[in-house]
Each structure stands twice: as structure tokens, then as C-alpha cells.
């Protein structure tokens, strides 16, 4: 089974070396040699394989996660008065400020996570 993870990583990194090297830097603090990657325990290889796939999917997606996150936040807002208003995220409890009194009830971080999940699940959300 260990070869499955290595083969998957090798296949995914072929045309995505920038993403692959950045991922290694983010996870391990440096770019590992291919031999070092092959010698990683299977848990680390699984993590590397899954994270590499997610990052490639996010980069290749036609959707901008930041714009989608803003659309999620604004869709949870409505008409409101002109006043900076503090609100608590209904998902994580984080407190944030909003530009008017029609607060979204979802913080930027949770909206971004939701947007990432939408992008990663590869659903078709465009009109036919």
C-alpha cells in the first residue's frame, strides 16, 4: 500500500512542482528530496498526498475562494443601518465586526472554509 501513496504523489507533482515544493516547505520547513519523501512513514505520505490533491484542486478551480467566501458572507446579510456592528459567528463563536447592522452570522474564516469545501467537492454549480 505504501507504493500507492508514493505513486500518487509522483503523479500529482509532475505538472505541479511549484505547488508540491511549497507544500513540502509548509509541512516540513524545507523542500525534501524525493528519496526523503519515499522514506516518510505512511501517515505522512497520506497527509502529503491528500494536501497536494487539495492544493492542486484549489489552484485549478475556476472559482476564486476569497470571492466565494465574500458571496457566502454577503448572502447571510441583509438590509441594515449604517453602523459598524460586532457579531458572533454562528459556526465557531469568533467575534468580528461588520460594516453595517445586517450582520452575516458567519465569520470570514468560516466562510473561507465553506468556500474551500465547495471548491474541493467538485460540484457543478454553474448554470448549464
Residue pairs with C-beta under 8 A, 6 or more apart in sequence:
1 42
2 42
2 45
5 42
5 45
5 46
5 48
5 49
6 37
6 38
6 45
8 49
9 20
9 37
9 45
9 48
9 49
9 52
12 20
12 49
12 52
12 53
12 56
13 19
13 20
13 52
16 52
16 56
16 59
19 52
19 55
19 56
19 59
20 52
21 31
22 55
23 48
23 51
23 52
23 55
24 30
24 31
24 32
24 37
24 48
25 31
27 47
27 48
27 51
32 40
37 45
37 48
40 48
54 120
57 119
57 120
57 122
58 65
58 116
58 119
58 120
61 119
63 115
63 118
63 119
65 112
65 115
65 116
65 119
66 112
66 115
68 115
68 118
68 119
69 108
69 111
69 112
69 114
69 115
70 111
72 106
72 111
72 114
72 115
73 104
73 106
73 108
73 111
74 104
75 104
76 104
76 105
76 106
77 98
77 100
77 102
77 103
77 104
78 102
79 102
80 100
80 101
80 102
80 103
81 100
81 101
82 100
82 101
83 100
83 101
84 97
84 98
84 99
85 97
85 98
85 100
85 101
85 103
86 95
86 96
86 97
86 98
87 95
87 96
87 97
87 98
87 103
87 104
87 105
88 94
88 95
88 105
89 95
89 96
89 105
89 106
89 107
89 109
89 110
90 105
90 106
91 106
91 107
91 110
92 107
92 109
92 110
94 107
94 109
94 110
96 107
96 108
98 104
104 111
106 114
118 125
